[in-house]
């Protein structure tokens, strides 16, 4: 069964209760939609993978990515999709699946980047509506800003995709703009 966004949402609800994890799921999902369009792939499918990428995080934060298969296989999720989800933790919390496809490399790259985009957009009265790459780059260079977001992983992600960091940032912002309201990043009155 090819994973759909609807099915991904249904599955995530069974394993996640924390609001911030749902917000992160929406952020990564929306960024993945933009990445899919960039590569001429199926945005709905890429969004579903992005939405479900942290399915085991709440239950197993210390063993993240190591319980994805046991949670998703009984749901009928394809092995290819399970591997794609596991791959975003490569070198961080698992060595099981190295990101090889554009989908896997994109998930690896945007996962951390969405955190910096969120933090940057939350500080602006206009939210993400007119966030420019130049503003994001300034914040990206400030190691104290959104300090938990690993810049080296983001740079490595852009490199594996063979794209400049600025282009990855642009696509992530573009994707997240489509969910501005759901992410709480719309312009403030």
Secondary structure, 3 states (H helix, E strand, C coil): CCCCHHHHHHHHHHHCCCHHHHHHHHHHHHHHHHHHHHCCCCHHHHHHHHHHCCCCCCCCHHHCCCCHHHHHHHHCCCHHHHHHHHHCCECCCECCCCCCCHHHHHHHHHHHHHHHHHHHHHCCCCCCCCCCHHHHHHHHHCCCCCCCCCHHHHHHHHHHHCCCHHHHHHHHHHHHHCCHHHHCCCCCC
